[in-house]
Amino acid sequence: ALRGRRDGQNLDTLGNQVGSELNSATLDPRIIQYLQQSSDYSMHGMNSSGDPFQMRNFSDASQHGDREAIRKAYLETLLIQQKQQYELPLLSKSGLLNHGSFGSQPYDLGMPHSGKQIANSSLPSLGSGNPLFENERISHINSMMRSSMGGSGNSWHADIGNNMETRFASSLLDEFKNNKAKPFELSDITDHVVQFSTDQYGSRFIQQKLETASVEEKTKIFPEIIPHARALMTDVFGNYVIQKFFEHGTDSQRKELANQLTGHVLPLSLQMYGCRVIQKALEVVDVDQQSQMVSELSGAIMKCVRDQNGNHVIQKCIECVPQDRIQFIISSFYGQVVALSTHPYGCRVIQRVLEHCDDLNTQEIIMDEIMQSVCTLAQDQYGNYVIQHILEYGKPHERTIVISKLAGQIVKMSQQKFASNVIEKCLAFGSPEERQILVNEMLGTSDENEPLQAMMKDPFGNYVVQKVLETCDDQSLELILSRIKVHLNALKRYTYGKHIVSRVEKLITTGERRIGLLA
């Protein structure tokens, strides 16, 4: 009985060590509960007055022994994993991992994985000294765990066992990474496609081969991809393989992959890697499939726009899908254009609308909302990009309206961090007449040049002055240069003055050459 108690305590110590050392591991709560229950059973059985017959409290003493063996073996397995992690910290992962896939079963226990399977003969031998034996032992452990935790009726339990066996079996991936001299083809990785897809180097290999692969080669490996397609879509390396199949696969393969997206477009759009797959699919599938995909975003447009991943999907919808199929997306922006333009992701979406939506009614509605808030948007850290976009790519009459809205505030705007960029765009893309209006405002009405002097001393305004020198006509250039020279010595008194003076002197020299003042 004493020996049994010590065994139980030692096992608990082992479990605590695993828990403290695997601080980055996130085990499934059901596994933790199972291990804790095993510990409770052990200590309860051994602390009953030292009477081994108290084990009759359990339905089967031998079953309890199995639980202890399972628990101990499982914890030892975790320690093996931890040993590998510290000994091989630079190796990438392999095996099918689940990175928050949507609509699919979990494929991983959540343990950190060094990327080298136990079957690799280059690893130090553990336990029996035979790494192949470790594979068999782990497989046996998983089989026992599935039986002990409820048999095959629970798909989660079954997936744990099946995936553990898969993850520790891909010695081909190790051979691929360790044997650079041996040439590999897609046909060589049959039955290992998923493991290669979720490995950094394996994924890159598949991507490169798919670009030039024959239909027969693609057809040979595609059946291995489909059952795990959604899990691969959210995998850090697997998503690139799915994208390549969308790009280089056959029409039927593209269609089959697109069918895998059905019912999962929204959650994938909000996921870091899944959103890339959705974007690629929108680029290559036919219009009907595009329509099916975007329809799943209905009711969540603003959520996607404001999401760091989803906004890219909305942008791609605007770029690639005919407007009559996404009018419900565009309509959701009405009345919120200014709010979206001042959002870090929304401002990108509004710029895509300005670029790609040719419908006159849509253009008028969006532009009217922007024009009512030009000065506000010009000074906003994100809104200024929308105004700059109009100045650079908009229609001439739209550019004229923007400049007229800013007129009278040019000096003030030039000294503002974000609006100064807008003023530079006005100078760069405005008509000669519009540029002259801006220059006259900077020069002021007197000979004291107060506005120009203030701008030259300003950390943002001085860039606008430089842009003036680059863009104005020769007559204005001569006048501006003569006024700038008067203030050069005064500029040197400012902490950043020398930097500004240096730039301005170079511009003066360039400008004087341009107007022929130097022989």
C-alpha positions in Angstrom: 0.0 0.0 0.0 2.9 2.4 0.9 4.5 1.6 -2.4 1.3 2.3 -4.2 1.0 5.6 -2.4 4.5 6.6 -3.4 3.8 5.6 -7.1 0.7 7.8 -7.0 2.7 10.7 -5.6 5.5 10.2 -8.0 3.0 10.2 -10.9 1.5 13.4 -9.6 5.0 15.0 -9.4 5.6 13.9 -13.0 2.3 15.5 -14.0 3.2 18.7 -12.2 6.5 18.8 -14.0 4.9 18.5 -17.3 2.4 21.2 -16.5 5.1 23.6 -15.4 7.5 22.8 -18.2 5.0 22.8 -21.0 3.9 26.3 -20.2 3.3 27.1 -23.8 1.1 24.0 -24.4 -2.6 24.4 -24.4 -4.0 20.9 -23.8 -7.7 20.3 -24.4 -9.7 20.6 -21.2 -11.0 17.1 -21.6 -7.5 15.7 -21.6 -6.7 17.7 -18.4 -9.9 16.6 -16.7 -9.1 13.0 -17.6 -5.6 13.1 -16.2 -6.8 14.8 -13.0 -9.5 12.3 -12.6 -7.0 9.5 -12.9 -4.9 11.2 -10.2 -8.0 11.5 -7.9 -8.8 7.9 -8.4 -5.2 6.9 -7.7 -4.9 8.9 -4.4 -8.4 7.9 -3.3 -7.7 4.2 -3.8 -4.3 4.4 -2.1 -5.4 6.6 0.9 -8.2 4.3 2.2 -6.6 3.2 5.4 -3.8 1.5 3.4 -6.2 -1.3 2.5 -5.7 -2.4 -1.1 -9.1 -4.0 -1.0 -10.6 -0.5 -0.8 -10.0 -0.5 -4.6 -13.3 -2.3 -4.8 -14.8 1.3 -4.8 -13.9 1.2 -8.5 -15.9 -1.0 -10.8 -12.8 -2.8 -11.9 -9.4 -2.8 -10.2 -7.7 -3.8 -13.4 -9.4 -1.0 -15.2 -7.8 1.4 -12.7 -4.4 -0.1 -13.4 -5.0 0.6 -17.1 -5.8 4.1 -16.3 -2.6 4.5 -14.3 -0.6 3.0 -17.1 -2.3 5.2 -19.7 -1.8 8.3 -17.7 1.8 7.6 -16.9 2.6 6.7 -20.5 0.8 9.8 -21.8 2.7 12.1 -19.5 6.0 10.4 -20.6 5.0 11.2 -24.2 4.6 14.8 -23.3 8.0 14.9 -21.7 9.4 13.3 -24.9 7.8 16.2 -26.9 9.2 18.7 -24.5 12.7 17.3 -24.7 12.5 17.5 -28.5 11.4 21.1 -28.3 14.4 22.2 -26.3 16.9 20.1 -28.2 15.7 21.2 -31.7 14.3 24.7 -31.2 15.0 25.8 -34.8 13.1 23.1 -36.6 9.8 23.9 -38.2 6.6 22.2 -37.4 5.1 19.3 -39.4 2.0 17.2 -39.2 -1.5 18.5 -39.7 -2.2 21.3 -37.2 -5.5 23.0 -36.6 -5.2 26.8 -36.5 -8.7 27.6 -35.6 -10.3 26.1 -38.7 -14.0 26.6 -39.1 -16.4 23.9 -39.7 -13.9 21.1 -39.2 -12.8 18.8 -36.5 -9.8 19.7 -34.4 -6.7 18.0 -35.6 -4.2 18.7 -32.9 -3.8 18.3 -29.1 -2.5 21.9 -28.9 1.0 20.7 -27.9 4.1 22.5 -29.2 5.7 20.4 -31.8 9.4 20.8 -32.9 8.8 19.5 -36.4 10.8 16.3 -36.2 8.9 13.1 -35.8 10.1 10.5 -33.3 10.6 8.2 -36.3 13.6 10.3 -37.3 16.7 8.3 -36.7 18.7 11.4 -36.1 16.9 12.1 -32.8 18.4 10.8 -29.5 16.7 7.5 -28.6 14.3 7.7 -25.7 12.7 5.0 -23.6 13.4 1.7 -25.2 16.2 3.2 -27.3 14.3 2.4 -30.5 12.4 5.4 -31.9 10.2 3.1 -34.1 9.1 1.4 -30.9 8.1 4.8 -29.6 5.7 5.2 -32.6 4.1 1.8 -31.8 3.9 2.7 -28.1 2.3 6.0 -28.8 -0.2 4.4 -31.2 -1.0 1.9 -28.5 -1.5 4.6 -25.9 -3.9 6.5 -28.2 -5.8 3.3 -28.8 -6.1 2.7 -25.1 -7.1 6.3 -24.5 -9.9 6.2 -27.1 -11.3 3.1 -25.4 -10.9 4.4 -21.9 -12.5 7.8 -22.8 -15.6 6.5 -24.5 -14.6 4.5 -27.5 -15.0 5.6 -31.1 -18.4 7.2 -30.5 -16.8 10.6 -30.0 -15.2 11.9 -33.2 -13.0 14.3 -31.1 -11.4 11.3 -29.3 -11.0 9.4 -32.6 -9.3 12.4 -34.2 -6.8 12.7 -31.4 -5.6 9.2 -31.9 -5.6 9.2 -35.7 -3.8 12.5 -35.9 -1.1 11.5 -33.3 -0.4 8.5 -35.4 -0.2 10.6 -38.5 2.0 13.3 -37.0 4.7 10.8 -35.8 4.7 8.8 -39.0 6.0 11.2 -41.7 9.6 10.2 -42.0 9.4 11.1 -45.7 9.1 14.7 -44.8 12.3 14.4 -42.7 14.1 12.7 -45.6 12.9 15.5 -47.9 14.3 18.2 -45.6 17.5 16.4 -44.7 18.5 14.9 -48.1 19.0 17.9 -50.4 20.7 15.8 -53.0 17.7 13.6 -53.8 15.3 15.2 -56.3 11.6 15.0 -55.3 8.5 15.2 -57.5 4.9 15.5 -56.5 4.4 11.8 -57.2 7.0 11.0 -54.5 4.9 12.5 -51.7 1.8 10.5 -52.2 0.2 9.7 -48.8 2.2 12.6 -47.3 0.7 15.6 -49.0 -1.1 17.0 -46.0 2.1 16.7 -43.8 4.1 18.4 -46.5 1.4 21.1 -46.9 1.6 22.1 -43.2 5.4 22.3 -43.1 7.3 25.4 -44.2 9.6 23.7 -46.7 7.1 21.1 -47.7 4.5 23.7 -48.5 7.0 25.7 -50.6 7.9 22.5 -52.5 4.3 21.8 -53.4 3.7 25.4 -54.4 6.6 25.5 -56.8 5.7 22.1 -58.3 2.1 23.0 -58.8 3.1 26.0 -61.1 4.4 23.6 -63.7 2.7 20.3 -62.8 0.8 18.2 -65.3 -2.9 17.5 -64.9 -2.0 13.9 -64.0 0.3 15.1 -61.2 -2.3 17.5 -59.8 -5.0 14.8 -60.0 -2.8 12.4 -58.1 -2.3 14.5 -55.0 -5.6 16.5 -55.0 -7.7 13.7 -53.3 -5.4 14.0 -50.3 -6.1 17.7 -50.0 -9.9 17.8 -50.2 -10.7 16.0 -46.9 -8.5 18.5 -45.0 -9.1 21.5 -47.2 -10.7 23.7 -44.6 -8.1 22.9 -42.0 -5.4 23.7 -44.5 -7.1 27.0 -45.4 -6.4 28.3 -41.9 -2.9 26.8 -41.6 0.1 29.2 -41.6 1.7 27.1 -44.5 -1.2 25.1 -45.8 -3.2 28.1 -46.9 -0.6 28.7 -49.6 -1.1 25.2 -51.1 -4.8 25.8 -51.3 -4.2 29.2 -53.0 -1.9 27.5 -55.5 -4.6 24.9 -56.3 -7.1 27.7 -56.9 -4.6 29.4 -59.1 -3.2 26.4 -61.1 -5.7 23.6 -60.5 -8.1 22.3 -63.1 -11.6 23.8 -63.4 -13.1 20.9 -61.7 -10.5 21.1 -58.8 -11.3 24.9 -58.4 -15.0 24.1 -58.3 -14.5 21.4 -55.7 -12.4 23.6 -53.6 -14.9 26.4 -53.9 -17.6 24.0 -52.7 -15.6 23.5 -49.6 -16.0 27.2 -48.8 -19.8 26.9 -48.8 -21.1 27.9 -45.4 -17.7 29.0 -44.1 -16.9 32.2 -46.1 -17.6 34.6 -43.2 -15.5 32.9 -40.5 -12.7 32.2 -43.1 -12.8 35.9 -44.1 -12.2 36.9 -40.5 -9.2 34.5 -40.0 -5.6 35.5 -40.7 -4.9 32.8 -43.3 -8.4 31.9 -44.4 -8.9 35.5 -45.7 -6.1 35.0 -48.1 -7.7 31.9 -49.5 -11.1 33.7 -49.9 -9.3 36.5 -51.8 -7.6 34.1 -54.2 -10.8 32.2 -54.8 -12.6 35.5 -55.6 -10.0 36.2 -58.2 -10.3 32.9 -60.1 -13.8 31.3 -59.7 -16.6 32.1 -62.1 -19.2 34.8 -61.5 -21.9 32.4 -60.1 -19.4 31.1 -57.5 -18.4 34.6 -56.7 -22.0 35.5 -56.1 -22.5 32.5 -53.8 -19.4 33.4 -51.8 -20.2 37.1 -51.3 -23.8 36.3 -50.4 -22.6 34.6 -47.2 -21.2 38.0 -46.0 -24.7 39.5 -46.0 -25.5 41.0 -42.6 -21.8 41.2 -41.6 -20.4 43.7 -44.1 -19.5 46.4 -41.5 -18.0 43.7 -39.2 -15.7 42.6 -42.1 -14.8 46.2 -43.1 -13.6 46.9 -39.6 -11.8 43.7 -39.2 -8.0 43.4 -39.9 -8.6 40.4 -42.1 -12.1 40.8 -43.3 -11.4 44.2 -44.8 -9.1 42.7 -47.4 -12.0 40.3 -48.5 -14.4 43.3 -48.9 -11.7 45.1 -51.0 -11.3 42.0 -53.2 -15.1 41.8 -53.6 -15.2 45.4 -54.8 -12.2 44.8 -57.2 -13.2 41.4 -58.7 -17.0 40.9 -58.5 -19.4 42.7 -60.9 -21.1 45.6 -59.1 -24.6 44.3 -59.7 -23.6 41.2 -57.6 -22.3 43.3 -54.7 -24.7 46.2 -54.6 -25.8 45.1 -51.1 -22.2 45.6 -50.0 -21.9 49.1 -51.5 -25.3 50.2 -50.2 -24.3 49.3 -46.7 -21.7 52.2 -46.9 -24.3 54.9 -47.6 -24.6 57.3 -44.7 -21.3 56.0 -43.2 -18.7 57.1 -45.7 -17.1 59.7 -43.5 -17.0 57.3 -40.5 -15.5 54.6 -42.7 -13.0 57.0 -44.2 -11.6 57.8 -40.7 -11.2 54.1 -39.9 -7.8 52.4 -40.4 -9.4 49.6 -42.6 -12.5 51.5 -43.7 -10.4 54.1 -45.5 -9.0 51.4 -47.7 -12.4 50.1 -48.6 -13.7 53.6 -49.6 -10.7 54.0 -51.8 -11.5 50.7 -53.6 -15.1 52.0 -54.1 -13.8 55.2 -55.6 -11.5 53.1 -58.0 -13.8 50.4 -59.1 -17.5 51.4 -58.8 -18.6 52.9 -62.1 -22.2 53.3 -61.3 -23.0 57.0 -61.5 -25.5 56.9 -58.7 -23.0 55.2 -56.4 -20.3 57.6 -57.3 -22.6 60.6 -56.6 -23.7 59.3 -53.2 -20.2 58.4 -52.0 -18.6 61.6 -53.4 -21.3 63.9 -51.9 -20.7 62.5 -48.4 -16.9 63.0 -48.8 -17.2 66.6 -50.1 -19.3 67.6 -47.1 -16.3 66.8 -44.9 -13.2 67.6 -46.9 -11.4 69.7 -44.3 -12.2 67.2 -41.5 -11.0 64.2 -43.5 -7.9 66.1 -44.7 -6.7 66.5 -41.1 -7.5 62.9 -40.1 -4.8 60.3 -39.9 -6.8 57.9 -42.1 -9.2 60.3 -43.9 -6.4 62.2 -45.5 -5.7 59.1 -47.7 -9.2 59.3 -49.1 -8.8 63.0 -50.0 -5.3 62.3 -51.5 -6.8 59.5 -53.6 -9.4 61.9 -55.0 -6.8 64.5 -55.8 -4.6 61.9 -57.6 -7.1 59.7 -59.3 -10.4 61.6 -59.3 -12.1 63.5 -62.1 -10.9 67.1 -62.7 -14.1 68.6 -61.4 -13.8 66.5 -58.2 -10.2 67.7 -57.7 -11.4 71.3 -58.2 -14.0 71.0 -55.6 -11.5 69.6 -53.0 -9.0 72.4 -53.6 -11.8 75.1 -53.4 -12.8 73.6 -50.0 -9.3 73.8 -48.8 -8.6 77.4 -50.1 -8.3 79.9 -47.4 -6.8 77.3 -45.0 -3.7 76.4 -46.9 -1.1 77.7 -44.4 -2.9 76.2 -41.5 -3.3 72.9 -43.2 0.3 72.9 -44.3 1.4 72.9 -40.7 -0.8 70.0 -39.8 0.8 66.5 -39.9 -1.8 64.8 -42.1 -3.3 67.7 -44.0 0.2 68.8 -45.2 0.3 65.6 -47.3 -3.0 66.7 -48.8 -1.7 70.1 -49.7 1.3 68.5 -51.4 -1.1 66.5 -53.5 -3.0 69.6 -54.4 0.2 71.2 -55.7 1.3 68.0 -57.5 -2.1 67.3 -59.3 -3.9 70.6 -59.4 -4.1 72.7 -62.6 -1.7 75.6 -63.1 -4.5 78.0 -62.1 -5.3 76.0 -58.9 -1.6 75.9 -58.0 -1.3 79.6 -58.4 -4.2 80.1 -55.9 -2.3 78.0 -53.4 1.0 79.8 -53.9 -0.6 83.3 -53.6 -2.1 82.2 -50.3 1.3 81.1 -49.0 3.1 84.3 -50.1 0.6 86.5 -48.3 -0.5 90.0 -49.2 2.5 91.9 -47.8 6.2 91.8 -48.4 6.9 90.4 -44.9 6.2 86.9 -46.1 4.7 85.9 -42.8 2.8 82.8 -44.0 5.8 81.6 -46.0 8.2 82.2 -43.1 5.9 80.3 -40.7 5.7 77.4 -43.1 9.5 77.2 -43.5 10.0 77.0 -39.8 7.3 74.3 -39.4 8.3 70.6 -39.3 5.5 69.8 -41.7 5.1 73.1 -43.6 8.7 73.0 -44.8 7.9 70.0 -46.9 5.0 71.9 -48.6 7.4 74.7 -49.4 9.7 72.2 -51.0 6.8 70.9 -53.1 5.9 74.5 -54.1 9.5 74.9 -55.4 9.2 71.6 -57.4 5.8 72.4 -59.0 5.3 76.1 -59.5 6.0 77.9 -62.8 9.2 79.8 -63.5 7.7 83.2 -62.7 6.4 82.1 -59.3 9.6 80.2 -58.6 11.8 83.4 -59.0 9.5 85.3 -56.6 9.5 82.5 -54.0 13.2 82.0 -54.1 13.9 85.7 -53.5 11.7 85.7 -50.5 13.1 82.4 -49.1 16.7 83.7 -49.2 15.7 86.5 -46.8 14.8 84.1 -44.1 17.6 81.5 -44.4 19.7 82.9 -41.6 16.7 83.1 -39.2 15.9 79.4 -39.9 19.3 78.4 -38.6 18.3 79.3 -35.0 15.8 76.5 -34.9 16.8 73.0 -33.7 15.8 71.5 -36.9 16.8 74.6 -38.9 20.1 73.3 -40.2 18.3 70.4 -41.8 15.7 72.6 -43.4 18.3 75.1 -44.5 20.4 72.4 -46.2 17.4 71.2 -48.2 16.2 74.7 -49.0 19.7 75.7 -50.2 19.8 72.7 -52.6 16.4 73.6 -53.9 17.4 77.2 -54.4 20.4 76.1 -56.4 18.3 73.8 -58.5 15.6 76.5 -59.0 18.1 79.1 -60.0 19.6 76.8 -62.6 16.1 76.1 -63.8 15.3 79.8 -64.4 18.7 80.5 -65.8 20.0 82.8 -63.1 23.3 80.9 -63.0 25.7 81.1 -65.9 
